Amino acid sequence: MIVRMWVLEARSAEAEARGLLTPAELSRADELGREQVRRTFVTSRAVQRALGARHLGVAAAEVGISRACAHCGDGDHGKPHFTAAPELDFSVSHTGDLVVIAASTGTRVGLDVELGSRTIEIEEMVRVLASESEQRSLDGLDGDTLRTALFRVWARKEATVKLTGHGLLQVPFSALSVDGPVVRVDGAPDGWPEEPIHLTDLSLGHGSVAALATTVAKPEVDIVTLARVSDLSV
């Protein structure tokens, strides 16, 4: 079973990416105040459309993408999916200037990428993020080793809830344990997958820490670095 992933830098991709968006998406992008936020939004939406175009054989602007929540029905905060291609599960993540998308027809997927150089409050992050077993594992670490371990836990938990489509109000991070190859959850909420959620750590460079969650064990991961968004459609 293969999970395909594409990686690109938003700074070099934004100009071309704008040409793949709908007028509504462009209008929303232009309302975003910070340049980096706008650039990331444009590139993220464009790679999703390019992926849909590749799979469906249509123009990028014609790809229907729903963000309706599968758990509460809200129309704008659920896991995105292609309305005409429910068989293709995908997940997108970004950090700094990096935008990454993962997709598969053989498993559900959740992806998260975190920039390892970002400023964090170590003690607060441990308190909010770590389960009891993870806190015991982290207690013996310090310095850069502790920072990297925290970012790894963070990326694994974000990838998990991106796969399931649950928010932090439905499953707090401290209720998840990701210190093994399979996620453990304390009090699974409604809609939690019946099958195990498997975790794969990724090496994407750019000073990032990344994780992939899947409902199939040990997926084959094919990672391609793109120079342009439109290269994904080829």
mmCIF file of the C-alpha atoms, coordinates in Angstrom:
data_MODEL
# 
_entry.id   MODEL 
# 
loop_
_atom_site.group_PDB 
_atom_site.id 
_atom_site.type_symbol 
_atom_site.label_atom_id 
_atom_site.label_alt_id 
_atom_site.label_comp_id 
_atom_site.label_asym_id 
_atom_site.label_entity_id 
_atom_site.label_seq_id 
_atom_site.pdbx_PDB_ins_code 
_atom_site.Cartn_x 
_atom_site.Cartn_y 
_atom_site.Cartn_z 
_atom_site.occupancy 
_atom_site.B_iso_or_equiv 
_atom_site.pdbx_formal_charge 
_atom_site.auth_seq_id 
_atom_site.auth_comp_id 
_atom_site.auth_asym_id 
_atom_site.auth_atom_id 
_atom_site.pdbx_PDB_model_num 
ATOM 1   C CA . MET A 1 1   ? 0.000   0.000  0.000   1.00 0.00 ? 1   MET A CA 1 
ATOM 2   C CA . ILE A 1 2   ? 1.437   3.357  -1.098  1.00 0.00 ? 2   ILE A CA 1 
ATOM 3   C CA . VAL A 1 3   ? 1.029   6.817  0.381   1.00 0.00 ? 3   VAL A CA 1 
ATOM 4   C CA . ARG A 1 4   ? 2.184   9.477  -2.060  1.00 0.00 ? 4   ARG A CA 1 
ATOM 5   C CA . MET A 1 5   ? 3.470   12.802 -0.766  1.00 0.00 ? 5   MET A CA 1 
ATOM 6   C CA . TRP A 1 6   ? 4.436   16.058 -2.436  1.00 0.00 ? 6   TRP A CA 1 
ATOM 7   C CA . VAL A 1 7   ? 6.553   18.800 -0.860  1.00 0.00 ? 7   VAL A CA 1 
ATOM 8   C CA . LEU A 1 8   ? 7.049   22.375 -2.050  1.00 0.00 ? 8   LEU A CA 1 
ATOM 9   C CA . GLU A 1 9   ? 8.035   25.802 -0.803  1.00 0.00 ? 9   GLU A CA 1 
ATOM 10  C CA . ALA A 1 10  ? 5.238   28.361 -0.824  1.00 0.00 ? 10  ALA A CA 1 
ATOM 11  C CA . ARG A 1 11  ? 7.545   31.318 -1.431  1.00 0.00 ? 11  ARG A CA 1 
ATOM 12  C CA . SER A 1 12  ? 8.460   30.134 -4.916  1.00 0.00 ? 12  SER A CA 1 
ATOM 13  C CA . ALA A 1 13  ? 5.043   28.632 -5.713  1.00 0.00 ? 13  ALA A CA 1 
ATOM 14  C CA . GLU A 1 14  ? 2.527   31.376 -4.871  1.00 0.00 ? 14  GLU A CA 1 
ATOM 15  C CA . ALA A 1 15  ? 2.433   33.215 -8.193  1.00 0.00 ? 15  ALA A CA 1 
ATOM 16  C CA . GLU A 1 16  ? 1.645   30.089 -10.187 1.00 0.00 ? 16  GLU A CA 1 
ATOM 17  C CA . ALA A 1 17  ? -0.611  28.702 -7.422  1.00 0.00 ? 17  ALA A CA 1 
ATOM 18  C CA . ARG A 1 18  ? -2.981  31.669 -7.641  1.00 0.00 ? 18  ARG A CA 1 
ATOM 19  C CA . GLY A 1 19  ? -3.890  30.602 -11.168 1.00 0.00 ? 19  GLY A CA 1 
ATOM 20  C CA . LEU A 1 20  ? -5.323  27.307 -9.860  1.00 0.00 ? 20  LEU A CA 1 
ATOM 21  C CA . LEU A 1 21  ? -7.710  28.835 -7.313  1.00 0.00 ? 21  LEU A CA 1 
ATOM 22  C CA . THR A 1 22  ? -11.376 29.754 -7.650  1.00 0.00 ? 22  THR A CA 1 
ATOM 23  C CA . PRO A 1 23  ? -12.458 33.431 -7.432  1.00 0.00 ? 23  PRO A CA 1 
ATOM 24  C CA . ALA A 1 24  ? -13.857 32.787 -3.935  1.00 0.00 ? 24  ALA A CA 1 
ATOM 25  C CA . GLU A 1 25  ? -10.544 31.356 -2.746  1.00 0.00 ? 25  GLU A CA 1 
ATOM 26  C CA . LEU A 1 26  ? -8.608  34.261 -4.247  1.00 0.00 ? 26  LEU A CA 1 
ATOM 27  C CA . SER A 1 27  ? -10.931 36.728 -2.536  1.00 0.00 ? 27  SER A CA 1 
ATOM 28  C CA . ARG A 1 28  ? -10.405 34.998 0.801   1.00 0.00 ? 28  ARG A CA 1 
ATOM 29  C CA . ALA A 1 29  ? -6.638  34.909 0.271   1.00 0.00 ? 29  ALA A CA 1 
ATOM 30  C CA . ASP A 1 30  ? -6.521  38.635 -0.422  1.00 0.00 ? 30  ASP A CA 1 
ATOM 31  C CA . GLU A 1 31  ? -8.300  39.297 2.888   1.00 0.00 ? 31  GLU A CA 1 
ATOM 32  C CA . LEU A 1 32  ? -5.473  37.669 4.843   1.00 0.00 ? 32  LEU A CA 1 
ATOM 33  C CA . GLY A 1 33  ? -3.259  40.324 6.353   1.00 0.00 ? 33  GLY A CA 1 
ATOM 34  C CA . ARG A 1 34  ? 0.091   38.619 6.828   1.00 0.00 ? 34  ARG A CA 1 
ATOM 35  C CA . GLU A 1 35  ? 2.055   37.841 3.680   1.00 0.00 ? 35  GLU A CA 1 
ATOM 36  C CA . GLN A 1 36  ? 3.216   34.421 4.852   1.00 0.00 ? 36  GLN A CA 1 
ATOM 37  C CA . VAL A 1 37  ? -0.295  33.396 5.919   1.00 0.00 ? 37  VAL A CA 1 
ATOM 38  C CA . ARG A 1 38  ? -1.660  34.408 2.522   1.00 0.00 ? 38  ARG A CA 1 
ATOM 39  C CA . ARG A 1 39  ? 1.155   32.652 0.675   1.00 0.00 ? 39  ARG A CA 1 
ATOM 40  C CA . THR A 1 40  ? 0.619   29.428 2.615   1.00 0.00 ? 40  THR A CA 1 
ATOM 41  C CA . PHE A 1 41  ? -3.163  29.538 2.142   1.00 0.00 ? 41  PHE A CA 1 
ATOM 42  C CA . VAL A 1 42  ? -2.825  30.011 -1.617  1.00 0.00 ? 42  VAL A CA 1 
ATOM 43  C CA . THR A 1 43  ? -0.247  27.247 -2.009  1.00 0.00 ? 43  THR A CA 1 
ATOM 44  C CA . SER A 1 44  ? -2.127  24.803 0.217   1.00 0.00 ? 44  SER A CA 1 
ATOM 45  C CA . ARG A 1 45  ? -5.404  25.268 -1.650  1.00 0.00 ? 45  ARG A CA 1 
ATOM 46  C CA . ALA A 1 46  ? -3.587  25.011 -4.979  1.00 0.00 ? 46  ALA A CA 1 
ATOM 47  C CA . VAL A 1 47  ? -1.866  21.694 -4.200  1.00 0.00 ? 47  VAL A CA 1 
ATOM 48  C CA . GLN A 1 48  ? -5.207  20.248 -3.079  1.00 0.00 ? 48  GLN A CA 1 
ATOM 49  C CA . ARG A 1 49  ? -6.759  21.308 -6.375  1.00 0.00 ? 49  ARG A CA 1 
ATOM 50  C CA . ALA A 1 50  ? -3.799  19.979 -8.351  1.00 0.00 ? 50  ALA A CA 1 
ATOM 51  C CA . LEU A 1 51  ? -4.127  16.620 -6.598  1.00 0.00 ? 51  LEU A CA 1 
ATOM 52  C CA . GLY A 1 52  ? -7.847  16.460 -7.353  1.00 0.00 ? 52  GLY A CA 1 
ATOM 53  C CA . ALA A 1 53  ? -7.234  17.443 -10.970 1.00 0.00 ? 53  ALA A CA 1 
ATOM 54  C CA . ARG A 1 54  ? -4.647  14.683 -11.350 1.00 0.00 ? 54  ARG A CA 1 
ATOM 55  C CA . HIS A 1 55  ? -6.960  12.050 -9.879  1.00 0.00 ? 55  HIS A CA 1 
ATOM 56  C CA . LEU A 1 56  ? -10.184 13.112 -11.592 1.00 0.00 ? 56  LEU A CA 1 
ATOM 57  C CA . GLY A 1 57  ? -8.813  14.284 -14.932 1.00 0.00 ? 57  GLY A CA 1 
ATOM 58  C CA . VAL A 1 58  ? -10.449 17.725 -14.769 1.00 0.00 ? 58  VAL A CA 1 
ATOM 59  C CA . ALA A 1 59  ? -9.243  21.313 -14.516 1.00 0.00 ? 59  ALA A CA 1 
ATOM 60  C CA . ALA A 1 60  ? -8.036  22.348 -11.049 1.00 0.00 ? 60  ALA A CA 1 
ATOM 61  C CA . ALA A 1 61  ? -10.726 25.016 -10.673 1.00 0.00 ? 61  ALA A CA 1 
ATOM 62  C CA . GLU A 1 62  ? -13.417 22.379 -11.341 1.00 0.00 ? 62  GLU A CA 1 
ATOM 63  C CA . VAL A 1 63  ? -12.398 20.137 -8.437  1.00 0.00 ? 63  VAL A CA 1 
ATOM 64  C CA . GLY A 1 64  ? -15.075 20.019 -5.735  1.00 0.00 ? 64  GLY A CA 1 
ATOM 65  C CA . ILE A 1 65  ? -13.586 20.100 -2.223  1.00 0.00 ? 65  ILE A CA 1 
ATOM 66  C CA . SER A 1 66  ? -15.763 19.754 0.871   1.00 0.00 ? 66  SER A CA 1 
ATOM 67  C CA . ARG A 1 67  ? -14.644 20.759 4.356   1.00 0.00 ? 67  ARG A CA 1 
ATOM 68  C CA . ALA A 1 68  ? -17.806 19.667 6.135   1.00 0.00 ? 68  ALA A CA 1 
ATOM 69  C CA . CYS A 1 69  ? -17.089 18.032 9.482   1.00 0.00 ? 69  CYS A CA 1 
ATOM 70  C CA . ALA A 1 70  ? -18.053 14.355 9.500   1.00 0.00 ? 70  ALA A CA 1 
ATOM 71  C CA . HIS A 1 71  ? -18.709 14.498 13.244  1.00 0.00 ? 71  HIS A CA 1 
ATOM 72  C CA . CYS A 1 72  ? -20.727 17.684 13.809  1.00 0.00 ? 72  CYS A CA 1 
ATOM 73  C CA . GLY A 1 73  ? -21.795 18.726 10.312  1.00 0.00 ? 73  GLY A CA 1 
ATOM 74  C CA . ASP A 1 74  ? -20.149 22.173 10.396  1.00 0.00 ? 74  ASP A CA 1 
ATOM 75  C CA . GLY A 1 75  ? -19.359 23.217 6.862   1.00 0.00 ? 75  GLY A CA 1 
ATOM 76  C CA . ASP A 1 76  ? -15.884 24.671 7.247   1.00 0.00 ? 76  ASP A CA 1 
ATOM 77  C CA . HIS A 1 77  ? -13.747 22.891 9.825   1.00 0.00 ? 77  HIS A CA 1 
ATOM 78  C CA . GLY A 1 78  ? -13.784 19.225 8.827   1.00 0.00 ? 78  GLY A CA 1 
ATOM 79  C CA . LYS A 1 79  ? -11.128 17.158 7.133   1.00 0.00 ? 79  LYS A CA 1 
ATOM 80  C CA . PRO A 1 80  ? -11.126 18.192 3.453   1.00 0.00 ? 80  PRO A CA 1 
ATOM 81  C CA . HIS A 1 81  ? -12.175 15.614 0.881   1.00 0.00 ? 81  HIS A CA 1 
ATOM 82  C CA . PHE A 1 82  ? -12.975 15.521 -2.821  1.00 0.00 ? 82  PHE A CA 1 
ATOM 83  C CA . THR A 1 83  ? -16.714 15.310 -3.347  1.00 0.00 ? 83  THR A CA 1 
ATOM 84  C CA . ALA A 1 84  ? -16.305 13.327 -6.573  1.00 0.00 ? 84  ALA A CA 1 
ATOM 85  C CA . ALA A 1 85  ? -13.512 11.077 -5.298  1.00 0.00 ? 85  ALA A CA 1 
ATOM 86  C CA . PRO A 1 86  ? -14.244 9.794  -1.772  1.00 0.00 ? 86  PRO A CA 1 
ATOM 87  C CA . GLU A 1 87  ? -11.870 6.887  -2.411  1.00 0.00 ? 87  GLU A CA 1 
ATOM 88  C CA . LEU A 1 88  ? -8.839  9.228  -2.358  1.00 0.00 ? 88  LEU A CA 1 
ATOM 89  C CA . ASP A 1 89  ? -8.030  10.219 1.217   1.00 0.00 ? 89  ASP A CA 1 
ATOM 90  C CA . PHE A 1 90  ? -5.650  13.138 1.652   1.00 0.00 ? 90  PHE A CA 1 
ATOM 91  C CA . SER A 1 91  ? -4.167  15.383 4.313   1.00 0.00 ? 91  SER A CA 1 
ATOM 92  C CA . VAL A 1 92  ? -2.255  18.647 3.989   1.00 0.00 ? 92  VAL A CA 1 
ATOM 93  C CA . SER A 1 93  ? 0.098   20.368 6.420   1.00 0.00 ? 93  SER A CA 1 
ATOM 94  C CA . HIS A 1 94  ? 2.349   23.409 6.410   1.00 0.00 ? 94  HIS A CA 1 
ATOM 95  C CA . THR A 1 95  ? 4.976   24.971 8.625   1.00 0.00 ? 95  THR A CA 1 
ATOM 96  C CA . GLY A 1 96  ? 7.072   28.023 7.934   1.00 0.00 ? 96  GLY A CA 1 
ATOM 97  C CA . ASP A 1 97  ? 7.310   28.183 4.142   1.00 0.00 ? 97  ASP A CA 1 
ATOM 98  C CA . LEU A 1 98  ? 6.841   24.444 3.623   1.00 0.00 ? 98  LEU A CA 1 
ATOM 99  C CA . VAL A 1 99  ? 3.601   22.929 2.274   1.00 0.00 ? 99  VAL A CA 1 
ATOM 100 C CA . VAL A 1 100 ? 3.164   19.136 2.171   1.00 0.00 ? 100 VAL A CA 1 
ATOM 101 C CA . ILE A 1 101 ? 0.265   16.948 1.012   1.00 0.00 ? 101 ILE A CA 1 
ATOM 102 C CA . ALA A 1 102 ? -0.186  13.181 1.433   1.00 0.00 ? 102 ALA A CA 1 
ATOM 103 C CA . ALA A 1 103 ? -2.750  11.011 -0.351  1.00 0.00 ? 103 ALA A CA 1 
ATOM 104 C CA . SER A 1 104 ? -3.746  7.371  -0.763  1.00 0.00 ? 104 SER A CA 1 
ATOM 105 C CA . THR A 1 105 ? -6.593  5.208  -2.025  1.00 0.00 ? 105 THR A CA 1 
ATOM 106 C CA . GLY A 1 106 ? -5.482  2.324  0.221   1.00 0.00 ? 106 GLY A CA 1 
ATOM 107 C CA . THR A 1 107 ? -5.651  3.881  3.681   1.00 0.00 ? 107 THR A CA 1 
ATOM 108 C CA . ARG A 1 108 ? -6.944  6.859  5.611   1.00 0.00 ? 108 ARG A CA 1 
ATOM 109 C CA . VAL A 1 109 ? -4.152  9.371  6.124   1.00 0.00 ? 109 VAL A CA 1 
ATOM 110 C CA . GLY A 1 110 ? -3.252  12.187 8.480   1.00 0.00 ? 110 GLY A CA 1 
ATOM 111 C CA . LEU A 1 111 ? -0.146  14.329 8.045   1.00 0.00 ? 111 LEU A CA 1 
ATOM 112 C CA . ASP A 1 112 ? 1.563   16.906 10.221  1.00 0.00 ? 112 ASP A CA 1 
ATOM 113 C CA . VAL A 1 113 ? 4.768   18.884 9.757   1.00 0.00 ? 113 VAL A CA 1 
ATOM 114 C CA . GLU A 1 114 ? 6.245   21.102 12.476  1.00 0.00 ? 114 GLU A CA 1 
ATOM 115 C CA . LEU A 1 115 ? 9.166   23.541 12.219  1.00 0.00 ? 115 LEU A CA 1 
ATOM 116 C CA . GLY A 1 116 ? 11.668  22.404 14.836  1.00 0.00 ? 116 GLY A CA 1 
ATOM 117 C CA . SER A 1 117 ? 13.158  25.864 15.335  1.00 0.00 ? 117 SER A CA 1 
ATOM 118 C CA . ARG A 1 118 ? 9.934   27.535 16.496  1.00 0.00 ? 118 ARG A CA 1 
ATOM 119 C CA . THR A 1 119 ? 9.805   28.953 20.007  1.00 0.00 ? 119 THR A CA 1 
ATOM 120 C CA . ILE A 1 120 ? 7.952   26.842 22.570  1.00 0.00 ? 120 ILE A CA 1 
ATOM 121 C CA . GLU A 1 121 ? 7.347   26.895 26.314  1.00 0.00 ? 121 GLU A CA 1 
ATOM 122 C CA . ILE A 1 122 ? 8.689   23.489 27.284  1.00 0.00 ? 122 ILE A CA 1 
ATOM 123 C CA . GLU A 1 123 ? 6.887   22.976 30.606  1.00 0.00 ? 123 GLU A CA 1 
ATOM 124 C CA . GLU A 1 124 ? 3.542   24.224 29.299  1.00 0.00 ? 124 GLU A CA 1 
ATOM 125 C CA . MET A 1 125 ? 3.847   22.117 26.178  1.00 0.00 ? 125 MET A CA 1 
ATOM 126 C CA . VAL A 1 126 ? 4.551   18.966 28.216  1.00 0.00 ? 126 VAL A CA 1 
ATOM 127 C CA . ARG A 1 127 ? 1.556   19.701 30.454  1.00 0.00 ? 127 ARG A CA 1 
ATOM 128 C CA . VAL A 1 128 ? -0.887  20.211 27.581  1.00 0.00 ? 128 VAL A CA 1 
ATOM 129 C CA . LEU A 1 129 ? 0.535   17.719 25.116  1.00 0.00 ? 129 LEU A CA 1 
ATOM 130 C CA . ALA A 1 130 ? 1.801   14.634 26.919  1.00 0.00 ? 130 ALA A CA 1 
ATOM 131 C CA . SER A 1 131 ? -0.084  11.638 28.301  1.00 0.00 ? 131 SER A CA 1 
ATOM 132 C CA . GLU A 1 132 ? 1.091   10.102 31.577  1.00 0.00 ? 132 GLU A CA 1 
ATOM 133 C CA . SER A 1 133 ? 3.267   7.516  29.823  1.00 0.00 ? 133 SER A CA 1 
ATOM 134 C CA . GLU A 1 134 ? 4.779   10.186 27.560  1.00 0.00 ? 134 GLU A CA 1 
ATOM 135 C CA . GLN A 1 135 ? 5.541   12.440 30.527  1.00 0.00 ? 135 GLN A CA 1 
ATOM 136 C CA . ARG A 1 136 ? 7.508   9.595  32.120  1.00 0.00 ? 136 ARG A CA 1 
ATOM 137 C CA . SER A 1 137 ? 9.497   9.142  28.901  1.00 0.00 ? 137 SER A CA 1 
ATOM 138 C CA . LEU A 1 138 ? 10.187  12.877 28.624  1.00 0.00 ? 138 LEU A CA 1 
ATOM 139 C CA . ASP A 1 139 ? 11.269  13.303 32.247  1.00 0.00 ? 139 ASP A CA 1 
ATOM 140 C CA . GLY A 1 140 ? 14.767  12.010 31.556  1.00 0.00 ? 140 GLY A CA 1 
ATOM 141 C CA . LEU A 1 141 ? 15.409  14.321 28.599  1.00 0.00 ? 141 LEU A CA 1 
ATOM 142 C CA . ASP A 1 142 ? 16.668  17.887 28.347  1.00 0.00 ? 142 ASP A CA 1 
ATOM 143 C CA . GLY A 1 143 ? 17.974  20.457 25.891  1.00 0.00 ? 143 GLY A CA 1 
ATOM 144 C CA . ASP A 1 144 ? 17.639  19.805 22.177  1.00 0.00 ? 144 ASP A CA 1 
ATOM 145 C CA . THR A 1 145 ? 16.836  16.140 22.795  1.00 0.00 ? 145 THR A CA 1 
ATOM 146 C CA . LEU A 1 146 ? 13.742  17.148 24.777  1.00 0.00 ? 146 LEU A CA 1 
ATOM 147 C CA . ARG A 1 147 ? 12.705  19.741 22.170  1.00 0.00 ? 147 ARG A CA 1 
ATOM 148 C CA . THR A 1 148 ? 12.952  17.216 19.341  1.00 0.00 ? 148 THR A CA 1 
ATOM 149 C CA . ALA A 1 149 ? 11.034  14.590 21.332  1.00 0.00 ? 149 ALA A CA 1 
ATOM 150 C CA . LEU A 1 150 ? 8.272   17.113 22.080  1.00 0.00 ? 150 LEU A CA 1 
ATOM 151 C CA . PHE A 1 151 ? 7.950   18.126 18.453  1.00 0.00 ? 151 PHE A CA 1 
ATOM 152 C CA . ARG A 1 152 ? 7.809   14.439 17.493  1.00 0.00 ? 152 ARG A CA 1 
ATOM 153 C CA . VAL A 1 153 ? 4.960   13.825 19.957  1.00 0.00 ? 153 VAL A CA 1 
ATOM 154 C CA . TRP A 1 154 ? 3.202   16.966 18.712  1.00 0.00 ? 154 TRP A CA 1 
ATOM 155 C CA . ALA A 1 155 ? 3.487   15.972 15.045  1.00 0.00 ? 155 ALA A CA 1 
ATOM 156 C CA . ARG A 1 156 ? 2.268   12.427 15.756  1.00 0.00 ? 156 ARG A CA 1 
ATOM 157 C CA . LYS A 1 157 ? -0.812  13.683 17.641  1.00 0.00 ? 157 LYS A CA 1 
ATOM 158 C CA . GLU A 1 158 ? -1.681  16.304 15.036  1.00 0.00 ? 158 GLU A CA 1 
ATOM 159 C CA . ALA A 1 159 ? -1.362  13.651 12.325  1.00 0.00 ? 159 ALA A CA 1 
ATOM 160 C CA . THR A 1 160 ? -3.685  11.382 14.304  1.00 0.00 ? 160 THR A CA 1 
ATOM 161 C CA . VAL A 1 161 ? -6.513  13.893 14.695  1.00 0.00 ? 161 VAL A CA 1 
ATOM 162 C CA . LYS A 1 162 ? -6.092  14.994 11.082  1.00 0.00 ? 162 LYS A CA 1 
ATOM 163 C CA . LEU A 1 163 ? -6.737  11.388 10.069  1.00 0.00 ? 163 LEU A CA 1 
ATOM 164 C CA . THR A 1 164 ? -9.808  11.062 12.300  1.00 0.00 ? 164 THR A CA 1 
ATOM 165 C CA . GLY A 1 165 ? -11.145 14.581 11.723  1.00 0.00 ? 165 GLY A CA 1 
ATOM 166 C CA . HIS A 1 166 ? -11.618 15.218 15.460  1.00 0.00 ? 166 HIS A CA 1 
ATOM 167 C CA . GLY A 1 167 ? -10.843 18.516 17.186  1.00 0.00 ? 167 GLY A CA 1 
ATOM 168 C CA . LEU A 1 168 ? -9.167  19.092 20.540  1.00 0.00 ? 168 LEU A CA 1 
ATOM 169 C CA . LEU A 1 169 ? -12.520 19.591 22.255  1.00 0.00 ? 169 LEU A CA 1 
ATOM 170 C CA . GLN A 1 170 ? -13.474 16.061 21.238  1.00 0.00 ? 170 GLN A CA 1 
ATOM 171 C CA . VAL A 1 171 ? -10.147 14.413 22.063  1.00 0.00 ? 171 VAL A CA 1 
ATOM 172 C CA . PRO A 1 172 ? -7.552  16.406 24.060  1.00 0.00 ? 172 PRO A CA 1 
ATOM 173 C CA . PHE A 1 173 ? -3.948  15.619 23.202  1.00 0.00 ? 173 PHE A CA 1 
ATOM 174 C CA . SER A 1 174 ? -3.265  14.369 26.737  1.00 0.00 ? 174 SER A CA 1 
ATOM 175 C CA . ALA A 1 175 ? -5.798  11.578 26.077  1.00 0.00 ? 175 ALA A CA 1 
ATOM 176 C CA . LEU A 1 176 ? -3.685  10.279 23.182  1.00 0.00 ? 176 LEU A CA 1 
ATOM 177 C CA . SER A 1 177 ? -0.514  8.240  23.628  1.00 0.00 ? 177 SER A CA 1 
ATOM 178 C CA . VAL A 1 178 ? 1.769   8.097  20.601  1.00 0.00 ? 178 VAL A CA 1 
ATOM 179 C CA . ASP A 1 179 ? 4.941   6.713  22.207  1.00 0.00 ? 179 ASP A CA 1 
ATOM 180 C CA . GLY A 1 180 ? 4.597   3.496  20.253  1.00 0.00 ? 180 GLY A CA 1 
ATOM 181 C CA . PRO A 1 181 ? 3.889   2.463  16.664  1.00 0.00 ? 181 PRO A CA 1 
ATOM 182 C CA . VAL A 1 182 ? 0.109   2.450  17.228  1.00 0.00 ? 182 VAL A CA 1 
ATOM 183 C CA . VAL A 1 183 ? -1.986  5.251  18.786  1.00 0.00 ? 183 VAL A CA 1 
ATOM 184 C CA . ARG A 1 184 ? -3.639  4.593  22.148  1.00 0.00 ? 184 ARG A CA 1 
ATOM 185 C CA . VAL A 1 185 ? -6.641  6.718  23.120  1.00 0.00 ? 185 VAL A CA 1 
ATOM 186 C CA . ASP A 1 186 ? -8.207  7.184  26.542  1.00 0.00 ? 186 ASP A CA 1 
ATOM 187 C CA . GLY A 1 187 ? -11.972 7.354  25.993  1.00 0.00 ? 187 GLY A CA 1 
ATOM 188 C CA . ALA A 1 188 ? -12.364 7.285  22.235  1.00 0.00 ? 188 ALA A CA 1 
ATOM 189 C CA . PRO A 1 189 ? -14.998 9.791  21.026  1.00 0.00 ? 189 PRO A CA 1 
ATOM 190 C CA . ASP A 1 190 ? -17.808 8.981  18.625  1.00 0.00 ? 190 ASP A CA 1 
ATOM 191 C CA . GLY A 1 191 ? -16.543 8.374  15.129  1.00 0.00 ? 191 GLY A CA 1 
ATOM 192 C CA . TRP A 1 192 ? -13.085 7.170  16.185  1.00 0.00 ? 192 TRP A CA 1 
ATOM 193 C CA . PRO A 1 193 ? -11.754 4.555  13.716  1.00 0.00 ? 193 PRO A CA 1 
ATOM 194 C CA . GLU A 1 194 ? -12.312 0.925  14.672  1.00 0.00 ? 194 GLU A CA 1 
ATOM 195 C CA . GLU A 1 195 ? -9.038  -0.083 13.043  1.00 0.00 ? 195 GLU A CA 1 
ATOM 196 C CA . PRO A 1 196 ? -5.671  0.772  14.682  1.00 0.00 ? 196 PRO A CA 1 
ATOM 197 C CA . ILE A 1 197 ? -3.974  4.036  13.755  1.00 0.00 ? 197 ILE A CA 1 
ATOM 198 C CA . HIS A 1 198 ? -0.344  3.432  12.806  1.00 0.00 ? 198 HIS A CA 1 
ATOM 199 C CA . LEU A 1 199 ? 2.386   6.078  12.982  1.00 0.00 ? 199 LEU A CA 1 
ATOM 200 C CA . THR A 1 200 ? 5.344   6.706  10.674  1.00 0.00 ? 200 THR A CA 1 
ATOM 201 C CA . ASP A 1 201 ? 7.995   9.357  11.327  1.00 0.00 ? 201 ASP A CA 1 
ATOM 202 C CA . LEU A 1 202 ? 9.148   11.238 8.227   1.00 0.00 ? 202 LEU A CA 1 
ATOM 203 C CA . SER A 1 203 ? 12.344  12.994 7.181   1.00 0.00 ? 203 SER A CA 1 
ATOM 204 C CA . LEU A 1 204 ? 11.439  15.980 5.003   1.00 0.00 ? 204 LEU A CA 1 
ATOM 205 C CA . GLY A 1 205 ? 14.408  18.254 5.717   1.00 0.00 ? 205 GLY A CA 1 
ATOM 206 C CA . HIS A 1 206 ? 14.051  22.026 6.034   1.00 0.00 ? 206 HIS A CA 1 
ATOM 207 C CA . GLY A 1 207 ? 14.516  21.702 9.821   1.00 0.00 ? 207 GLY A CA 1 
ATOM 208 C CA . SER A 1 208 ? 11.102  20.062 10.129  1.00 0.00 ? 208 SER A CA 1 
ATOM 209 C CA . VAL A 1 209 ? 9.684   17.250 12.243  1.00 0.00 ? 209 VAL A CA 1 
ATOM 210 C CA . ALA A 1 210 ? 6.933   15.296 10.481  1.00 0.00 ? 210 ALA A CA 1 
ATOM 211 C CA . ALA A 1 211 ? 4.641   12.336 11.068  1.00 0.00 ? 211 ALA A CA 1 
ATOM 212 C CA . LEU A 1 212 ? 2.162   10.317 9.038   1.00 0.00 ? 212 LEU A CA 1 
ATOM 213 C CA . ALA A 1 213 ? -0.845  8.500  10.530  1.00 0.00 ? 213 ALA A CA 1 
ATOM 214 C CA . THR A 1 214 ? -2.464  5.657  8.572   1.00 0.00 ? 214 THR A CA 1 
ATOM 215 C CA . THR A 1 215 ? -4.996  2.881  9.135   1.00 0.00 ? 215 THR A CA 1 
ATOM 216 C CA . VAL A 1 216 ? -2.650  0.413  7.421   1.00 0.00 ? 216 VAL A CA 1 
ATOM 217 C CA . ALA A 1 217 ? 0.622   -0.672 9.019   1.00 0.00 ? 217 ALA A CA 1 
ATOM 218 C CA . LYS A 1 218 ? 4.004   0.121  7.485   1.00 0.00 ? 218 LYS A CA 1 
ATOM 219 C CA . PRO A 1 219 ? 2.896   1.946  4.340   1.00 0.00 ? 219 PRO A CA 1 
ATOM 220 C CA . GLU A 1 220 ? 5.278   2.524  1.466   1.00 0.00 ? 220 GLU A CA 1 
ATOM 221 C CA . VAL A 1 221 ? 5.799   6.300  1.398   1.00 0.00 ? 221 VAL A CA 1 
ATOM 222 C CA . ASP A 1 222 ? 6.760   7.929  -1.898  1.00 0.00 ? 222 ASP A CA 1 
ATOM 223 C CA . ILE A 1 223 ? 7.927   11.543 -1.390  1.00 0.00 ? 223 ILE A CA 1 
ATOM 224 C CA . VAL A 1 224 ? 8.394   13.944 -4.312  1.00 0.00 ? 224 VAL A CA 1 
ATOM 225 C CA . THR A 1 225 ? 9.731   17.495 -4.037  1.00 0.00 ? 225 THR A CA 1 
ATOM 226 C CA . LEU A 1 226 ? 7.975   19.855 -6.463  1.00 0.00 ? 226 LEU A CA 1 
ATOM 227 C CA . ALA A 1 227 ? 9.384   22.944 -8.126  1.00 0.00 ? 227 ALA A CA 1 
ATOM 228 C CA . ARG A 1 228 ? 5.886   24.039 -9.203  1.00 0.00 ? 228 ARG A CA 1 
ATOM 229 C CA . VAL A 1 229 ? 2.368   23.192 -8.047  1.00 0.00 ? 229 VAL A CA 1 
ATOM 230 C CA . SER A 1 230 ? 1.349   22.193 -11.575 1.00 0.00 ? 230 SER A CA 1 
ATOM 231 C CA . ASP A 1 231 ? 4.028   19.464 -11.603 1.00 0.00 ? 231 ASP A CA 1 
ATOM 232 C CA . LEU A 1 232 ? 1.740   17.508 -9.265  1.00 0.00 ? 232 LEU A CA 1 
ATOM 233 C CA . SER A 1 233 ? -0.824  17.223 -12.046 1.00 0.00 ? 233 SER A CA 1 
ATOM 234 C CA . VAL A 1 234 ? 1.583   15.458 -14.387 1.00 0.00 ? 234 VAL A CA 1 
# 
